[in-house]
Amino acid sequence: MKNDCITPSESEWIIMEVFWENETPLTSSTVIQKLQGKLDMTPKMVRVLMNRLCQKGILDYTHDEKDARVYQYTALKTREECLKSKSQKFVNSYFSGNKTAALASLIQSIALSDEQISELEEILENSKGKVRK
């Protein structure tokens, strides 16, 4: 699997939301505290998932200057980068890479307001002429 297609799992995504909302380095204890009531998961499991996020290159850590036993974690990838990778993985997995089929399937499966349709039309208009990989 290419490194740019590595995406957070659903549980990892919830952890990443904490980092994206805070935009500052956080300890695992702080993350666990912020997740209380949002995620039915043991503190040990949160730490395991944070380690996996580091292995995936989505999180990184440094040792605290005052206490080497404390790790300060930071997000290496933005929400937008992860959304792009997750979207591409979805298109590749379920639509054999056919972006048009994926988009059509999503649009046809939901009810859109006139405002949402106008917003999509504007996005499409702005995308004309832009080559994306």
C-alpha positions in Angstrom: 0.0 0.0 0.0 1.3 3.4 -0.9 2.1 5.6 2.1 -0.2 8.4 0.9 -3.1 6.0 1.1 -2.7 5.2 4.8 -5.7 6.4 6.6 -6.9 6.4 10.2 -9.5 3.8 11.2 -12.8 5.0 12.6 -11.5 4.8 16.2 -8.3 6.5 15.2 -10.2 9.2 13.4 -12.0 10.1 16.7 -8.6 10.4 18.4 -7.3 12.6 15.5 -10.3 14.9 15.9 -8.9 15.8 19.3 -5.6 16.9 17.7 -7.2 18.8 14.9 -9.5 20.7 17.3 -6.6 21.6 19.6 -3.7 22.2 17.1 -1.1 21.9 19.9 1.0 19.0 21.2 -1.0 16.8 23.6 -0.1 14.0 26.0 -1.9 10.7 25.8 -3.4 11.6 29.2 -4.8 14.8 27.8 -6.3 13.0 24.8 -7.9 10.4 27.1 -9.4 13.1 29.2 -10.8 14.9 26.2 -12.3 11.7 24.9 -14.2 10.9 28.1 -17.9 10.4 27.3 -17.2 10.4 23.5 -15.5 7.0 23.2 -16.1 3.8 25.0 -12.5 2.7 25.1 -9.9 2.0 27.8 -7.0 4.4 28.3 -4.6 1.5 27.3 -6.5 1.1 24.0 -6.3 4.9 23.3 -2.5 4.7 23.8 -2.4 1.6 21.4 -4.3 3.6 18.7 -2.1 6.6 19.2 1.0 4.3 18.7 -0.6 3.0 15.5 -1.2 6.5 14.3 2.5 7.2 14.8 3.4 4.1 12.8 1.1 5.2 10.0 2.9 8.6 10.0 -0.3 10.5 11.0 0.9 11.4 14.5 4.4 12.1 15.8 5.8 12.5 19.3 8.6 14.1 21.2 9.8 13.6 24.7 8.8 16.2 27.2 11.7 18.4 28.2 11.0 18.2 31.9 10.1 14.5 32.0 11.4 12.0 29.4 8.7 9.5 30.3 6.0 11.9 29.0 5.4 12.1 25.3 4.0 15.1 23.5 2.0 14.1 20.4 1.4 16.3 17.4 -0.6 15.7 14.2 1.5 15.3 11.1 -1.4 15.2 8.7 -4.3 17.6 8.5 -8.0 16.6 8.5 -8.0 17.6 4.8 -5.1 15.4 3.9 -6.7 12.4 5.8 -10.1 13.1 4.1 -8.5 13.1 0.7 -6.7 9.8 1.4 -9.8 8.2 2.9 -11.9 9.4 -0.1 -9.3 8.0 -2.6 -9.2 4.7 -0.7 -13.0 4.5 -0.8 -13.2 5.3 -4.5 -10.5 2.7 -5.2 -12.0 0.0 -3.0 -15.7 0.3 -4.0 -15.6 1.9 -7.5 -12.4 0.5 -9.0 -10.9 4.1 -9.0 -13.9 5.5 -11.0 -14.4 8.9 -9.4 -17.4 9.7 -11.5 -19.2 6.6 -10.5 -18.4 7.2 -6.8 -19.7 10.8 -7.0 -22.8 9.8 -8.9 -23.6 7.0 -6.4 -23.3 9.4 -3.5 -25.4 12.1 -5.1 -28.1 9.7 -6.1 -28.3 8.1 -2.7 -29.1 11.3 -0.7 -31.7 14.1 -0.9 -30.1 17.5 -1.6 -31.5 20.9 -1.0 -31.4 23.5 -3.7 -28.7 25.3 -1.8 -26.6 22.1 -1.6 -27.1 21.6 -5.3 -26.0 25.1 -6.1 -22.9 24.6 -3.9 -22.0 21.4 -5.7 -22.5 23.2 -9.1 -20.1 25.9 -8.0 -17.5 23.3 -6.9 -17.8 21.6 -10.2 -17.6 24.8 -12.1 -14.4 25.8 -10.2 -12.9 22.3 -10.9 -13.2 22.7 -14.6 -9.8 22.7 -16.2 -8.0 21.5 -13.1 -6.2 18.2 -13.5 -6.1 16.2 -10.3 -4.5 12.9 -9.6 
